[in-house]
Amino acid sequence: MKDSFETAGLRTTSGAEDLADHVPARDADAVARLRYQGAVIMGKTNTPAYCQDLHTDNSLFGRTLNPHDPHRTVGGSSGGPAAAVAAHLTPADLGSDLAGSLRLPAHYCGVYGLRPTHGLVPARGHIPRPPGWTTSSDMVTPGPLARHPRDLDLLLDALTTPSPAENSPWRVNLPTARRAVGQLRVAVWAQDARCPVDRETADALASVEQALASAGADVRRTVGPVGFADSLRLFEQLLHATATAAIDDAAGAAELAAASDLHEDDASPRATFLRHRTQTHRAWLRANEERGRLQQTWHRFFADGQYDVLITPAAPTAAIPAGSRSLTVDGVERSFFDQTGWANLTSHIGLPSLVMPVARNADGLPIGVQLVGPTYSDRNLIALAEDLASLLGGMAGEF
């Protein structure tokens, strides 16, 4: 289990020094569901302090090494889970995804990672909400990582089955209709000027297109149902808002004061960050309304019968150097946070999104793609991942 999930009787630190001795008395809900279904917890896997970095490194346990190249990052914040699965230390792990922090490590480590439809798996007991809180972020989603799609399916079944302590009268029965690859309508969003990908990533995505088309699928390139830049702007606004819930009153007051001192023409990243962190409830409500409209746009993209699945890059490049605070795409320096740009198309929308390995670059590092489907199509994505792995030559075993 990622060390951000509380585990009864087993230390849970979320990589933070002030939680070095924290031993919860109660399991996080997702952990309780797995235990109820018979899962055996082998241990805890590393995360940056409070899950707040795209590298997995902290002062308690140090840096998590990428099994494919120890000089490369595993990503974050579910870097420990992805590395443990890739290194065969465990057959599967439980990670979490708020801003691509499960899918980016899955991509960098060459494993399968699923961010389920938001709301299927409860996040209570996930830190960085403080220990004991009954609520969590409105975007964080627990999800499984594994070396084979069928293991994702096994874990998804367990994670969507309430434990007795939840006293729930319902159980989720996700659609399991499996269509032949040759009957699928596949959209491919391969490039966007807001978040360009390198040549090797583009070539890997093209190989996926070719494999699906050769199997009879109707494959079409698209610019996507939403504007990349506008969607990312909204995501960042909602992300910074939800991250403020647990800060103390003094820190909150300091941010309010700093925001009030900003010049109205200041458009720097710091200014944007502070404005989002201190936005009014009215501003958040309007942002949430915009989110709802984006969700409707995505729904129409799938529901009108145009497409069954959308395939995008998982990230702009393969794993970057460990500790690096920059990203270079074909010799051009980009924002460090572009690493999760493609993942964050769906982070605030709640759609199921699955990252799977499909190729290696010239340095032998894994390259993945992201499969996105309509709400509750989680099992269909898993089935497609298994079929696609077979079409590409069974790469599930090579990673």
Salt bridges, closest charged atoms under 4 A:
ASP3 OD1 - LYS44 NZ 3.30
GLU6 OE2 - HIS22 NE2 2.57
ASP27 OD2 - ARG35 NE 2.67
ASP29 OD1 - ARG124 NE 2.99
ASP53 OD2 - ARG325 NH1 3.16
ASP69 OD2 - ARG72 NE 3.82
ASP97 OD2 - ARG103 NE 2.83
ASP97 OD1 - ARG115 NH1 2.96
ASP138 OD2 - ARG291 NH2 2.90
ASP153 OD1 - ARG379 NE 2.87
ASP157 OD1 - ARG171 NH2 3.07
ASP157 OD1 - ARG379 NH2 3.33
GLU166 OE2 - ARG33 NE 2.77
ASP203 OD1 - ARG199 NH1 3.22
GLU209 OE2 - ARG221 NH2 2.48
ASP218 OD2 - ARG220 NH2 3.14
GLU255 OE2 - ARG277 NH2 2.83
ASP265 OD2 - HIS263 ND1 3.80
GLU289 OE2 - ARG293 NE 3.09
GLU290 OE2 - ARG233 NH2 2.65
ASP308 OD1 - ARG179 NH1 2.85
ASP308 OD1 - ARG185 NH2 2.77
ASP338 OD1 - ARG194 NH1 3.23
ASP338 OD2 - ARG334 NE 3.05
ASP363 OD2 - ARG72 NH2 3.73
GLU386 OE2 - ARG150 NE 3.08
ASP387 OD1 - ARG178 NH2 2.52
